Amino acid sequence: MKLKLGIPKGSLENATVDLFRRAGFNISVSSRSYFPSIDDPEIECMLIRAQEMARYVQDGILDAGLTGLDWVEEVGADVQVVADLVYAKQSFGKVRWVLAAPEAGPFQSVKDLEGKVIATELVEATKKYLARNGVTAKVEFSWGATEVKPPVLADAIVEVTETGSSLRANKLKILETVLESNTQLIANRAVWADDWKRRKLEDLKLLLDGAIAAMGKVGLMLNVHKSNLDAVLGVLPALKRPTVSGLSEGDWLAVNTILDESTVRTIIPRLKKAGAEGIVEYPLNKIVM
């Protein structure tokens, strides 16, 4: 038996393959094939555009797949959400679909767009957003390069952004957030009812969650004399207590902890001054809670 898994083709592809690598799965993608190989004989992969993933999972063509919450909502797919995986193509956070308009234009909020034209790839979600705000506007599907359309081809746009840099480069200002989205592992409802496939998906969720939890973290281990232990522990962040164990030499201890990678460069010199020795920093692939 195999699990048919959809991998998002396009902007999320590299980030997804890297996430699976951290989780312990090696996926090899060929530019000539839509069927990547994976070093798990129980999984069969297929590259599918994120925009289409939810529909294929709902219809049972795929057992499961990774796509954004935005595209699940856009097509109104009836699927089982297995895991919320907060990663994106550039960062480890969520992405936003925002309503944006020319910086020099008159529009300040969605209410100002009554009777206007809005270009977007996220047509249905935008229509629902307008309805919630009591605004009637024409929503046109955009085939790409949406940022360049205002003010000539549209009055405003709804576009996805992580940093807002592309919008600023095109002299657009963000008026409001339409939808926040993150990647989800979704499954066909009949598949979720299958014991073997459900266990496989639950195992996959555990490993992917562990890989995301380890992003931006490193492990740190060091040796310290008992007389310096309090000083060393005083340097380490107090949020979670490190593991302390005895060494063969009775007066020495080993300390092991996990830290934000961004803080290590300031902490290691302070640990050394506090009496730590044999300090080793090592990368983490997974943290399973």
Buried (B, 14 or more C-beta within 10 A) or exposed (E): EEBBBBBBBEBBBEBBBBBBEBBBBEBEBEEEEEEBEBEBEEBBBBBBBBBBBBBBBBEEBBBBBBBBBBBBBBBEBEBBEBBBBBBBBEEEEBBBBBBBBBEEBEBEEBEBBEEBBBBBBBBEBBBBBBEEBEBEBEBBEBEEEBBBBBBEBBBBBBBBBBEBEBBBEBEBBBBBEBBEBBBBBBBBEEBBEBEEBBEBBEEBBBBBBBBBBBBEBBBBBBBBBEEBBEBBBEBBEEEEEBEBEEEEEEEBBBBBBBBEEEEBEEBBEBBBEBBBEEBEBEEBEBBEE
